[in-house]
Amino acid sequence: MRILIAIGVPREKEAGAAAVVLNNAAELVKRGHAVDCWFLDDLFQHPPRPKRLEPLLFAFSLARRILRQREKYDVVNLHAPSGCLYGFWRRLFGPSTLPPYVLTMQGSEERFVHTMKREHRKRRAQNFGFKNRIWHRIFHQTMYDYSISTADYGTVANRESQIIAEIKYDRDPGKFRYVPNGTEGRFFVPRTYPEKPTLRLLYVGTWIDRKGIYYLKDAFEVLIQRMPGIELTVAGSLMSEERVRSFFAPTVRESVRVIPFLRREEMPELYATHDVFVFPSLMEGMPLTLLEAMASGMPVVTTNTCGMADIVEDELDGLLVPVANPDKLADAVERLCKSVKLRSQIGQEAQRKMRRFTWEKVTSSLESALFLAVLENRRVNSKSLDPHRR
């Protein structure tokens, strides 16, 4: 197949969404397909303005470019919400001369809005006040609505999004498939679980509200009272060390290490030099860092919500805690820190599970959805061209 994959983010392999595209594309090429990837910087020489209209401007430029190159691809795989205008155009003017559209969606806008409204009531998520919620509903949610409703097929990174597509958008069962993200082979490294006087916790992710940073802060301040000497590393924060450490009480700041940015090549060593992975996110699609930590044999503590709960089986290959509950988060981390046996059991089981989530294996599900879209499109077109069929 001749495949186009497009997403409205910069081409940065360190970023989660871009890494998903690049890894899927690499595996599809290994399977003999011809794959092009279009990112934000492929369609725009300079960042589009105004910034808040960037998703719509990318969707418009993407649709126009596909229309000009319609003969080049058998199928297009467009990450939400970038396919909204192309899908609308294809539905409006007919699919006969345009490649079928397979949507990929990492997260749920419905879950995002629900989560951030609750945080705003707690005087957090200050950027999600009433005016911004109205803008989000009119602008972002509308783009997602058209992306989902006009797609021929879809793949989603968590099961909640699959359910929403079927119930809210009335998509037929089988049209939207659960296709988890994957992990790279380099993260599968041997790990030992020694008894240590000082354990190192690791959080990897941008330092923003929806990642549960306030609950991580509260939990760590509890943990350091129970286990003096424990350390926390915040990696990939995209925020300066001073700003991240200022979130914490002055008495614990010296125990917090911040690495604002890491290259992908540095990640395996980062996981290898830490003991427990802590990921208190309030909602996710399916975080690559969680999969990578599990592949490295790290015992993980994360929240029992979309994305994470699809991967982690509580008490078997990780510990799940309620969302927005720092006390439960601290208790779970403490259990792992105080038991070498538990860390070893959970870490080894996590690594075994991740053998089923390599990019080689999960990309096959994406390939299947792309094949189905192409076959159905050919069948529909052949019917429309046959004058003897009605």
MARZA-905375 format. One record per residue (C-alpha): z, y, x. Coordinates in nm, 2 decimals. Layout:
<pt><w>Z</w><v>Y</v><u>X</u></pt>
...
***
This chain:
<pt><w>0.00</w><v>0.00</v><u>0.00</u></pt>
<pt><w>-0.05</w><v>0.36</v><u>0.09</u></pt>
<pt><w>0.29</w><v>0.52</v><u>0.02</u></pt>
<pt><w>0.42</w><v>0.88</v><u>0.02</u></pt>
<pt><w>0.79</w><v>0.94</v><u>0.04</u></pt>
<pt><w>0.91</w><v>1.29</v><u>-0.02</u></pt>
<pt><w>1.25</w><v>1.46</v><u>-0.03</u></pt>
<pt><w>1.35</w><v>1.83</v><u>-0.04</u></pt>
<pt><w>1.58</w><v>1.83</v><u>0.27</u></pt>
<pt><w>1.51</w><v>1.90</v><u>0.63</u></pt>
<pt><w>1.38</w><v>1.62</v><u>0.86</u></pt>
<pt><w>1.71</w><v>1.55</v><u>1.03</u></pt>
<pt><w>1.80</w><v>1.19</v><u>1.10</u></pt>
<pt><w>2.17</w><v>1.29</v><u>1.12</u></pt>
<pt><w>2.17</w><v>1.39</v><u>0.75</u></pt>
<pt><w>2.24</w><v>1.11</v><u>0.51</u></pt>
<pt><w>1.95</w><v>1.17</v><u>0.26</u></pt>
<pt><w>1.69</w><v>1.21</v><u>0.54</u></pt>
<pt><w>1.82</w><v>0.90</v><u>0.72</u></pt>
<pt><w>1.77</w><v>0.70</v><u>0.40</u></pt>
<pt><w>1.40</w><v>0.81</v><u>0.38</u></pt>
<pt><w>1.33</w><v>0.75</v><u>0.75</u></pt>
<pt><w>1.49</w><v>0.41</v><u>0.76</u></pt>
<pt><w>1.31</w><v>0.29</v><u>0.44</u></pt>
<pt><w>0.98</w><v>0.43</v><u>0.58</u></pt>
<pt><w>1.03</w><v>0.24</v><u>0.91</u></pt>
<pt><w>1.09</w><v>-0.09</v><u>0.72</u></pt>
<pt><w>0.80</w><v>-0.04</v><u>0.49</u></pt>
<pt><w>0.57</w><v>0.02</v><u>0.80</u></pt>
<pt><w>0.70</w><v>-0.31</v><u>0.95</u></pt>
<pt><w>0.59</w><v>-0.48</v><u>0.63</u></pt>
<pt><w>0.23</w><v>-0.36</v><u>0.68</u></pt>
<pt><w>0.23</w><v>-0.05</v><u>0.45</u></pt>
<pt><w>0.10</w><v>0.29</v><u>0.55</u></pt>
<pt><w>0.37</w><v>0.55</v><u>0.49</u></pt>
<pt><w>0.38</w><v>0.93</v><u>0.51</u></pt>
<pt><w>0.71</w><v>1.12</v><u>0.48</u></pt>
<pt><w>0.72</w><v>1.48</v><u>0.36</u></pt>
<pt><w>1.04</w><v>1.68</v><u>0.41</u></pt>
<pt><w>1.12</w><v>2.04</v><u>0.34</u></pt>
<pt><w>1.00</w><v>2.16</v><u>0.68</u></pt>
<pt><w>0.67</w><v>1.97</v><u>0.63</u></pt>
<pt><w>0.58</w><v>2.18</v><u>0.32</u></pt>
<pt><w>0.72</w><v>2.52</v><u>0.44</u></pt>
<pt><w>0.68</w><v>2.68</v><u>0.78</u></pt>
<pt><w>0.98</w><v>2.91</v><u>0.69</u></pt>
<pt><w>1.27</w><v>2.85</v><u>0.46</u></pt>
<pt><w>1.16</w><v>2.94</v><u>0.10</u></pt>
<pt><w>1.32</w><v>3.24</v><u>-0.06</u></pt>
<pt><w>1.52</w><v>3.29</v><u>-0.27</u></pt>
<pt><w>1.74</w><v>3.01</v><u>-0.14</u></pt>
<pt><w>1.87</w><v>2.91</v><u>-0.49</u></pt>
<pt><w>1.52</w><v>2.84</v><u>-0.61</u></pt>
<pt><w>1.44</w><v>2.62</v><u>-0.31</u></pt>
<pt><w>1.44</w><v>2.29</v><u>-0.51</u></pt>
<pt><w>1.19</w><v>2.42</v><u>-0.76</u></pt>
<pt><w>0.97</w><v>2.58</v><u>-0.50</u></pt>
<pt><w>0.97</w><v>2.25</v><u>-0.31</u></pt>
<pt><w>0.89</w><v>2.06</v><u>-0.63</u></pt>
<pt><w>0.60</w><v>2.29</v><u>-0.70</u></pt>
<pt><w>0.45</w><v>2.27</v><u>-0.35</u></pt>
<pt><w>0.50</w><v>1.90</v><u>-0.35</u></pt>
<pt><w>0.31</w><v>1.85</v><u>-0.68</u></pt>
<pt><w>0.03</w><v>2.08</v><u>-0.57</u></pt>
<pt><w>-0.01</w><v>1.89</v><u>-0.24</u></pt>
<pt><w>-0.01</w><v>1.55</v><u>-0.41</u></pt>
<pt><w>-0.28</w><v>1.67</v><u>-0.66</u></pt>
<pt><w>-0.50</w><v>1.78</v><u>-0.37</u></pt>
<pt><w>-0.45</w><v>1.45</v><u>-0.19</u></pt>
<pt><w>-0.45</w><v>1.22</v><u>-0.50</u></pt>
<pt><w>-0.69</w><v>0.97</v><u>-0.35</u></pt>
<pt><w>-0.48</w><v>0.92</v><u>-0.04</u></pt>
<pt><w>-0.19</w><v>0.73</v><u>-0.19</u></pt>
<pt><w>-0.14</w><v>0.43</v><u>-0.41</u></pt>
<pt><w>0.21</w><v>0.53</v><u>-0.51</u></pt>
<pt><w>0.45</w><v>0.82</v><u>-0.45</u></pt>
<pt><w>0.82</w><v>0.78</v><u>-0.40</u></pt>
<pt><w>0.99</w><v>1.12</v><u>-0.48</u></pt>
<pt><w>1.36</w><v>1.18</v><u>-0.44</u></pt>
<pt><w>1.52</w><v>1.36</v><u>-0.73</u></pt>
<pt><w>1.48</w><v>1.63</v><u>-0.84</u></pt>
<pt><w>1.16</w><v>1.69</v><u>-0.64</u></pt>
<pt><w>0.94</w><v>1.49</v><u>-0.87</u></pt>
<pt><w>1.01</w><v>1.69</v><u>-1.18</u></pt>
<pt><w>0.68</w><v>1.89</v><u>-1.18</u></pt>
<pt><w>0.46</w><v>1.61</v><u>-1.06</u></pt>
<pt><w>0.60</w><v>1.38</v><u>-1.32</u></pt>
<pt><w>0.55</w><v>1.64</v><u>-1.59</u></pt>
<pt><w>0.19</w><v>1.71</v><u>-1.48</u></pt>
<pt><w>0.11</w><v>1.34</v><u>-1.47</u></pt>
<pt><w>0.25</w><v>1.28</v><u>-1.82</u></pt>
<pt><w>0.08</w><v>1.59</v><u>-1.96</u></pt>
<pt><w>-0.27</w><v>1.53</v><u>-1.82</u></pt>
<pt><w>-0.27</w><v>1.15</v><u>-1.80</u></pt>
<pt><w>-0.22</w><v>0.91</v><u>-1.51</u></pt>
<pt><w>-0.57</w><v>0.77</v><u>-1.46</u></pt>
<pt><w>-0.65</w><v>0.97</v><u>-1.15</u></pt>
<pt><w>-0.30</w><v>1.02</v><u>-1.01</u></pt>
<pt><w>-0.08</w><v>0.78</v><u>-0.82</u></pt>
<pt><w>0.22</w><v>0.64</v><u>-1.00</u></pt>
<pt><w>0.56</w><v>0.81</v><u>-0.95</u></pt>
<pt><w>0.87</w><v>0.61</v><u>-0.84</u></pt>
<pt><w>1.19</w><v>0.81</v><u>-0.85</u></pt>
<pt><w>1.47</w><v>0.76</v><u>-0.60</u></pt>
<pt><w>1.81</w><v>0.91</v><u>-0.70</u></pt>
<pt><w>2.11</w><v>0.90</v><u>-0.47</u></pt>
<pt><w>2.38</w><v>1.04</v><u>-0.71</u></pt>
<pt><w>2.46</w><v>1.14</v><u>-1.06</u></pt>
<pt><w>2.45</w><v>1.51</v><u>-1.17</u></pt>
<pt><w>2.66</w><v>1.42</v><u>-1.47</u></pt>
<pt><w>2.93</w><v>1.28</v><u>-1.24</u></pt>
<pt><w>2.90</w><v>1.58</v><u>-1.01</u></pt>
<pt><w>2.96</w><v>1.83</v><u>-1.29</u></pt>
<pt><w>3.25</w><v>1.63</v><u>-1.44</u></pt>
<pt><w>3.42</w><v>1.60</v><u>-1.10</u></pt>
<pt><w>3.37</w><v>1.96</v><u>-0.99</u></pt>
<pt><w>3.49</w><v>2.10</v><u>-1.33</u></pt>
<pt><w>3.82</w><v>1.91</v><u>-1.28</u></pt>
<pt><w>3.85</w><v>2.04</v><u>-0.93</u></pt>
<pt><w>3.78</w><v>2.40</v><u>-1.05</u></pt>
<pt><w>4.07</w><v>2.37</v><u>-1.30</u></pt>
<pt><w>4.29</w><v>2.30</v><u>-0.99</u></pt>
<pt><w>4.18</w><v>2.63</v><u>-0.84</u></pt>
<pt><w>3.95</w><v>2.44</v><u>-0.60</u></pt>
<pt><w>3.57</w><v>2.42</v><u>-0.60</u></pt>
<pt><w>3.56</w><v>2.80</v><u>-0.63</u></pt>
<pt><w>3.18</w><v>2.79</v><u>-0.61</u></pt>
<pt><w>3.17</w><v>2.60</v><u>-0.94</u></pt>
<pt><w>3.30</w><v>2.86</v><u>-1.18</u></pt>
<pt><w>3.17</w><v>2.92</v><u>-1.53</u></pt>
<pt><w>2.86</w><v>3.12</v><u>-1.42</u></pt>
<pt><w>2.76</w><v>2.87</v><u>-1.16</u></pt>
<pt><w>2.81</w><v>2.59</v><u>-1.41</u></pt>
<pt><w>2.57</w><v>2.76</v><u>-1.65</u></pt>
<pt><w>2.31</w><v>2.80</v><u>-1.37</u></pt>
<pt><w>2.35</w><v>2.44</v><u>-1.27</u></pt>
<pt><w>2.29</w><v>2.32</v><u>-1.63</u></pt>
<pt><w>1.99</w><v>2.54</v><u>-1.68</u></pt>
<pt><w>1.83</w><v>2.50</v><u>-1.34</u></pt>
<pt><w>1.95</w><v>2.19</v><u>-1.16</u></pt>
<pt><w>2.02</w><v>1.96</v><u>-1.45</u></pt>
<pt><w>1.68</w><v>2.05</v><u>-1.61</u></pt>
<pt><w>1.50</w><v>1.95</v><u>-1.29</u></pt>
<pt><w>1.69</w><v>1.62</v><u>-1.28</u></pt>
<pt><w>1.61</w><v>1.56</v><u>-1.65</u></pt>
<pt><w>1.24</w><v>1.59</v><u>-1.60</u></pt>
<pt><w>1.26</w><v>1.39</v><u>-1.27</u></pt>
<pt><w>1.42</w><v>1.09</v><u>-1.45</u></pt>
<pt><w>1.23</w><v>1.11</v><u>-1.78</u></pt>
<pt><w>0.88</w><v>1.13</v><u>-1.63</u></pt>
<pt><w>0.91</w><v>0.86</v><u>-1.36</u></pt>
<pt><w>0.72</w><v>0.54</v><u>-1.40</u></pt>
<pt><w>1.00</w><v>0.35</v><u>-1.22</u></pt>
<pt><w>1.32</w><v>0.44</v><u>-1.05</u></pt>
<pt><w>1.56</w><v>0.33</v><u>-0.78</u></pt>
<pt><w>1.92</w><v>0.44</v><u>-0.78</u></pt>
<pt><w>2.19</w><v>0.41</v><u>-0.51</u></pt>
<pt><w>2.48</w><v>0.33</v><u>-0.74</u></pt>
<pt><w>2.51</w><v>0.14</v><u>-1.07</u></pt>
<pt><w>2.65</w><v>0.43</v><u>-1.26</u></pt>
<pt><w>2.32</w><v>0.62</v><u>-1.22</u></pt>
<pt><w>2.13</w><v>0.31</v><u>-1.35</u></pt>
<pt><w>2.35</w><v>0.31</v><u>-1.66</u></pt>
<pt><w>2.30</w><v>0.68</v><u>-1.72</u></pt>
<pt><w>1.92</w><v>0.65</v><u>-1.69</u></pt>
<pt><w>1.92</w><v>0.38</v><u>-1.96</u></pt>
<pt><w>2.17</w><v>0.54</v><u>-2.20</u></pt>
<pt><w>2.12</w><v>0.91</v><u>-2.16</u></pt>
<pt><w>1.74</w><v>0.90</v><u>-2.09</u></pt>
<pt><w>1.66</w><v>0.59</v><u>-2.30</u></pt>
<pt><w>1.48</w><v>0.43</v><u>-2.01</u></pt>
<pt><w>1.39</w><v>0.06</v><u>-2.06</u></pt>
<pt><w>1.60</w><v>-0.20</v><u>-1.88</u></pt>
<pt><w>1.42</w><v>-0.29</v><u>-1.56</u></pt>
<pt><w>1.26</w><v>0.05</v><u>-1.52</u></pt>
<pt><w>1.54</w><v>0.18</v><u>-1.31</u></pt>
<pt><w>1.68</w><v>-0.06</v><u>-1.04</u></pt>
<pt><w>2.00</w><v>-0.05</v><u>-0.84</u></pt>
<pt><w>1.88</w><v>-0.03</v><u>-0.47</u></pt>
<pt><w>2.18</w><v>0.03</v><u>-0.24</u></pt>
<pt><w>2.15</w><v>0.21</v><u>0.09</u></pt>
<pt><w>2.15</w><v>0.01</v><u>0.41</u></pt>
<pt><w>2.28</w><v>0.02</v><u>0.76</u></pt>
<pt><w>2.13</w><v>-0.01</v><u>1.11</u></pt>
<pt><w>2.17</w><v>-0.31</v><u>1.33</u></pt>
<pt><w>2.33</w><v>-0.10</v><u>1.61</u></pt>
<pt><w>2.65</w><v>-0.06</v><u>1.42</u></pt>
<pt><w>2.72</w><v>-0.44</v><u>1.42</u></pt>
<pt><w>2.94</w><v>-0.44</v><u>1.73</u></pt>
<pt><w>3.23</w><v>-0.68</v><u>1.82</u></pt>
<pt><w>3.57</w><v>-0.54</v><u>1.74</u></pt>
<pt><w>3.92</w><v>-0.64</v><u>1.83</u></pt>
<pt><w>4.24</w><v>-0.54</v><u>1.64</u></pt>
<pt><w>4.51</w><v>-0.49</v><u>1.90</u></pt>
<pt><w>4.87</w><v>-0.38</v><u>1.83</u></pt>
<pt><w>4.88</w><v>-0.01</v><u>1.93</u></pt>
<pt><w>5.16</w><v>0.25</v><u>1.93</u></pt>
<pt><w>4.92</w><v>0.52</v><u>1.81</u></pt>
<pt><w>4.64</w><v>0.46</v><u>1.56</u></pt>
<pt><w>4.34</w><v>0.68</v><u>1.51</u></pt>
<pt><w>4.21</w><v>0.76</v><u>1.16</u></pt>
<pt><w>3.85</w><v>0.86</v><u>1.11</u></pt>
<pt><w>3.68</w><v>1.07</v><u>0.85</u></pt>
<pt><w>3.30</w><v>1.13</v><u>0.88</u></pt>
<pt><w>3.14</w><v>1.38</v><u>0.65</u></pt>
<pt><w>3.08</w><v>1.75</v><u>0.57</u></pt>
<pt><w>3.40</w><v>1.94</v><u>0.50</u></pt>
<pt><w>3.34</w><v>2.03</v><u>0.14</u></pt>
<pt><w>3.54</w><v>2.00</v><u>-0.18</u></pt>
<pt><w>3.36</w><v>1.70</v><u>-0.34</u></pt>
<pt><w>3.44</w><v>1.49</v><u>-0.03</u></pt>
<pt><w>3.81</w><v>1.50</v><u>-0.12</u></pt>
<pt><w>3.91</w><v>1.70</v><u>0.17</u></pt>
<pt><w>4.22</w><v>1.85</v><u>0.00</u></pt>
<pt><w>4.35</w><v>1.50</v><u>-0.08</u></pt>
<pt><w>4.28</w><v>1.39</v><u>0.28</u></pt>
<pt><w>4.48</w><v>1.69</v><u>0.40</u></pt>
<pt><w>4.78</w><v>1.61</v><u>0.17</u></pt>
<pt><w>4.77</w><v>1.24</v><u>0.26</u></pt>
<pt><w>4.76</w><v>1.30</v><u>0.63</u></pt>
<pt><w>5.06</w><v>1.54</v><u>0.61</u></pt>
<pt><w>5.25</w><v>1.26</v><u>0.44</u></pt>
<pt><w>5.14</w><v>1.00</v><u>0.69</u></pt>
<pt><w>5.24</w><v>1.19</v><u>1.00</u></pt>
<pt><w>5.60</w><v>1.22</v><u>0.86</u></pt>
<pt><w>5.61</w><v>0.84</v><u>0.81</u></pt>
<pt><w>5.43</w><v>0.75</v><u>1.14</u></pt>
<pt><w>5.47</w><v>1.02</v><u>1.40</u></pt>
<pt><w>5.19</w><v>1.00</v><u>1.66</u></pt>
<pt><w>4.91</w><v>0.90</v><u>1.42</u></pt>
<pt><w>4.59</w><v>1.09</v><u>1.48</u></pt>
<pt><w>4.30</w><v>1.20</v><u>1.26</u></pt>
<pt><w>3.94</w><v>1.27</v><u>1.37</u></pt>
<pt><w>3.72</w><v>1.48</v><u>1.14</u></pt>
<pt><w>3.36</w><v>1.42</v><u>1.25</u></pt>
<pt><w>3.03</w><v>1.57</v><u>1.12</u></pt>
<pt><w>3.22</w><v>1.85</v><u>0.94</u></pt>
<pt><w>2.94</w><v>2.11</v><u>1.00</u></pt>
<pt><w>3.23</w><v>2.35</v><u>1.02</u></pt>
<pt><w>3.42</w><v>2.48</v><u>1.32</u></pt>
<pt><w>3.73</w><v>2.31</v><u>1.46</u></pt>
<pt><w>3.94</w><v>2.62</v><u>1.38</u></pt>
<pt><w>3.84</w><v>2.64</v><u>1.02</u></pt>
<pt><w>3.89</w><v>2.27</v><u>0.96</u></pt>
<pt><w>4.23</w><v>2.26</v><u>1.13</u></pt>
<pt><w>4.34</w><v>2.57</v><u>0.93</u></pt>
<pt><w>4.33</w><v>2.35</v><u>0.62</u></pt>
<pt><w>4.63</w><v>2.15</v><u>0.76</u></pt>
<pt><w>4.99</w><v>2.26</v><u>0.79</u></pt>
<pt><w>5.07</w><v>2.41</v><u>1.13</u></pt>
<pt><w>5.30</w><v>2.12</v><u>1.22</u></pt>
<pt><w>5.02</w><v>1.87</v><u>1.21</u></pt>
<pt><w>4.72</w><v>2.06</v><u>1.34</u></pt>
<pt><w>4.76</w><v>1.93</v><u>1.70</u></pt>
<pt><w>4.71</w><v>1.58</v><u>1.56</u></pt>
<pt><w>4.37</w><v>1.67</v><u>1.41</u></pt>
<pt><w>4.06</w><v>1.65</v><u>1.62</u></pt>
<pt><w>3.74</w><v>1.80</v><u>1.49</u></pt>
<pt><w>3.38</w><v>1.71</v><u>1.60</u></pt>
<pt><w>3.15</w><v>1.95</v><u>1.40</u></pt>
<pt><w>2.83</w><v>1.76</v><u>1.48</u></pt>
<pt><w>2.72</w><v>1.43</v><u>1.63</u></pt>
<pt><w>2.38</w><v>1.27</v><u>1.70</u></pt>
<pt><w>2.30</w><v>0.94</v><u>1.54</u></pt>
<pt><w>2.31</w><v>0.78</v><u>1.88</u></pt>
<pt><w>2.68</w><v>0.88</v><u>1.92</u></pt>
<pt><w>2.80</w><v>0.72</v><u>1.60</u></pt>
<pt><w>2.85</w><v>0.36</v><u>1.71</u></pt>
<pt><w>3.09</w><v>0.46</v><u>1.98</u></pt>
<pt><w>3.28</w><v>0.69</v><u>1.74</u></pt>
<pt><w>3.35</w><v>0.40</v><u>1.50</u></pt>
<pt><w>3.44</w><v>0.17</v><u>1.79</u></pt>
<pt><w>3.71</w><v>0.41</v><u>1.92</u></pt>
<pt><w>3.89</w><v>0.45</v><u>1.59</u></pt>
<pt><w>4.11</w><v>0.21</v><u>1.39</u></pt>
<pt><w>4.09</w><v>0.30</v><u>1.02</u></pt>
<pt><w>3.81</w><v>0.47</v><u>0.83</u></pt>
<pt><w>3.94</w><v>0.71</v><u>0.55</u></pt>
<pt><w>3.69</w><v>0.83</v><u>0.29</u></pt>
<pt><w>3.85</w><v>1.00</v><u>-0.01</u></pt>
<pt><w>3.53</w><v>1.14</v><u>-0.16</u></pt>
<pt><w>3.55</w><v>1.23</v><u>-0.53</u></pt>
<pt><w>3.19</w><v>1.12</v><u>-0.60</u></pt>
<pt><w>2.89</w><v>0.99</v><u>-0.40</u></pt>
<pt><w>2.56</w><v>0.82</v><u>-0.43</u></pt>
<pt><w>2.62</w><v>0.56</v><u>-0.16</u></pt>
<pt><w>2.75</w><v>0.71</v><u>0.17</u></pt>
<pt><w>2.59</w><v>0.58</v><u>0.48</u></pt>
<pt><w>2.90</w><v>0.65</v><u>0.69</u></pt>
<pt><w>3.10</w><v>0.41</v><u>0.48</u></pt>
<pt><w>2.84</w><v>0.14</v><u>0.53</u></pt>
<pt><w>2.83</w><v>0.21</v><u>0.90</u></pt>
<pt><w>3.21</w><v>0.20</v><u>0.94</u></pt>
<pt><w>3.22</w><v>-0.14</v><u>0.76</u></pt>
<pt><w>2.93</w><v>-0.27</v><u>0.97</u></pt>
<pt><w>3.13</w><v>-0.18</v><u>1.28</u></pt>
<pt><w>3.43</w><v>-0.39</v><u>1.15</u></pt>
<pt><w>3.65</w><v>-0.09</v><u>1.06</u></pt>
<pt><w>3.89</w><v>-0.15</v><u>0.78</u></pt>
<pt><w>3.82</w><v>0.12</v><u>0.52</u></pt>
<pt><w>4.02</w><v>0.31</v><u>0.26</u></pt>
<pt><w>3.81</w><v>0.49</v><u>0.00</u></pt>
<pt><w>3.81</w><v>0.59</v><u>-0.37</u></pt>
<pt><w>3.75</w><v>0.37</v><u>-0.67</u></pt>
<pt><w>3.45</w><v>0.56</v><u>-0.80</u></pt>
<pt><w>3.07</w><v>0.56</v><u>-0.80</u></pt>
<pt><w>2.90</w><v>0.46</v><u>-0.48</u></pt>
<pt><w>3.21</w><v>0.34</v><u>-0.30</u></pt>
<pt><w>3.32</w><v>0.09</v><u>-0.58</u></pt>
<pt><w>2.97</w><v>-0.06</v><u>-0.57</u></pt>
<pt><w>3.02</w><v>-0.17</v><u>-0.21</u></pt>
<pt><w>3.40</w><v>-0.22</v><u>-0.15</u></pt>
<pt><w>3.58</w><v>-0.51</v><u>-0.31</u></pt>
<pt><w>3.95</w><v>-0.41</v><u>-0.33</u></pt>
<pt><w>4.18</w><v>-0.61</v><u>-0.10</u></pt>
<pt><w>3.89</w><v>-0.81</v><u>0.03</u></pt>
<pt><w>3.67</w><v>-0.59</v><u>0.25</u></pt>
<pt><w>3.84</w><v>-0.26</v><u>0.19</u></pt>
<pt><w>4.12</w><v>-0.08</v><u>0.00</u></pt>
<pt><w>4.03</w><v>0.12</v><u>-0.31</u></pt>
<pt><w>4.26</w><v>0.40</v><u>-0.43</u></pt>
<pt><w>4.24</w><v>0.63</v><u>-0.74</u></pt>
<pt><w>4.04</w><v>0.95</v><u>-0.71</u></pt>
<pt><w>4.23</w><v>1.26</v><u>-0.62</u></pt>
<pt><w>4.56</w><v>1.08</v><u>-0.55</u></pt>
<pt><w>4.69</w><v>1.17</v><u>-0.20</u></pt>
<pt><w>5.00</w><v>0.95</v><u>-0.24</u></pt>
<pt><w>4.80</w><v>0.64</v><u>-0.31</u></pt>
<pt><w>4.57</w><v>0.73</v><u>-0.03</u></pt>
<pt><w>4.86</w><v>0.77</v><u>0.21</u></pt>
<pt><w>5.01</w><v>0.44</v><u>0.10</u></pt>
<pt><w>4.69</w><v>0.24</v><u>0.15</u></pt>
<pt><w>4.63</w><v>0.39</v><u>0.50</u></pt>
<pt><w>4.99</w><v>0.31</v><u>0.59</u></pt>
<pt><w>4.95</w><v>-0.05</v><u>0.49</u></pt>
<pt><w>4.66</w><v>-0.09</v><u>0.72</u></pt>
<pt><w>4.83</w><v>0.09</v><u>1.01</u></pt>
<pt><w>5.14</w><v>-0.13</v><u>0.99</u></pt>
<pt><w>4.96</w><v>-0.46</v><u>0.97</u></pt>
<pt><w>4.73</w><v>-0.59</v><u>1.24</u></pt>
<pt><w>4.66</w><v>-0.90</v><u>1.02</u></pt>
<pt><w>4.54</w><v>-0.69</v><u>0.73</u></pt>
<pt><w>4.33</w><v>-0.46</v><u>0.95</u></pt>
<pt><w>4.16</w><v>-0.77</v><u>1.10</u></pt>
<pt><w>4.11</w><v>-0.95</v><u>0.77</u></pt>
<pt><w>3.96</w><v>-0.65</v><u>0.59</u></pt>
<pt><w>3.75</w><v>-0.53</v><u>0.89</u></pt>
<pt><w>3.60</w><v>-0.87</v><u>0.96</u></pt>
<pt><w>3.52</w><v>-0.93</v><u>0.59</u></pt>
<pt><w>3.36</w><v>-0.58</v><u>0.57</u></pt>
<pt><w>3.14</w><v>-0.66</v><u>0.87</u></pt>
<pt><w>3.03</w><v>-0.99</v><u>0.72</u></pt>
<pt><w>2.94</w><v>-0.82</v><u>0.39</u></pt>
<pt><w>2.73</w><v>-0.55</v><u>0.56</u></pt>
<pt><w>2.50</w><v>-0.83</v><u>0.70</u></pt>
<pt><w>2.36</w><v>-0.83</v><u>0.34</u></pt>
<pt><w>2.30</w><v>-0.45</v><u>0.35</u></pt>
<pt><w>2.07</w><v>-0.41</v><u>0.65</u></pt>
<pt><w>1.78</w><v>-0.18</v><u>0.59</u></pt>
<pt><w>1.55</w><v>-0.48</v><u>0.63</u></pt>
<pt><w>1.71</w><v>-0.65</v><u>0.33</u></pt>
<pt><w>1.76</w><v>-0.35</v><u>0.10</u></pt>
<pt><w>1.41</w><v>-0.20</v><u>0.15</u></pt>
<pt><w>1.26</w><v>-0.51</v><u>-0.01</u></pt>
<pt><w>1.40</w><v>-0.39</v><u>-0.34</u></pt>
<pt><w>1.24</w><v>-0.05</v><u>-0.30</u></pt>
<pt><w>0.91</w><v>-0.23</v><u>-0.21</u></pt>
<pt><w>0.93</w><v>-0.43</v><u>-0.52</u></pt>
<pt><w>0.97</w><v>-0.12</v><u>-0.74</u></pt>
<pt><w>0.67</w><v>0.04</v><u>-0.57</u></pt>
<pt><w>0.46</w><v>-0.27</v><u>-0.62</u></pt>
<pt><w>0.55</w><v>-0.29</v><u>-0.99</u></pt>
<pt><w>0.45</w><v>0.08</v><u>-1.04</u></pt>
<pt><w>0.11</w><v>0.02</v><u>-0.87</u></pt>
<pt><w>0.04</w><v>-0.29</v><u>-1.07</u></pt>
<pt><w>0.14</w><v>-0.14</v><u>-1.40</u></pt>
<pt><w>-0.07</w><v>0.17</v><u>-1.33</u></pt>
<pt><w>-0.38</w><v>-0.04</v><u>-1.26</u></pt>
<pt><w>-0.32</w><v>-0.24</v><u>-1.57</u></pt>
<pt><w>-0.29</w><v>0.07</v><u>-1.79</u></pt>
<pt><w>-0.60</w><v>0.23</v><u>-1.63</u></pt>
<pt><w>-0.81</w><v>-0.09</v><u>-1.67</u></pt>
<pt><w>-0.73</w><v>-0.10</v><u>-2.04</u></pt>
<pt><w>-0.83</w><v>0.27</v><u>-2.09</u></pt>
<pt><w>-1.16</w><v>0.21</v><u>-1.91</u></pt>
<pt><w>-1.25</w><v>-0.11</v><u>-2.10</u></pt>
<pt><w>-1.44</w><v>-0.01</v><u>-2.42</u></pt>
<pt><w>-1.39</w><v>-0.35</v><u>-2.58</u></pt>
<pt><w>-1.01</w><v>-0.33</v><u>-2.56</u></pt>
<pt><w>-0.80</w><v>-0.14</v><u>-2.81</u></pt>
***
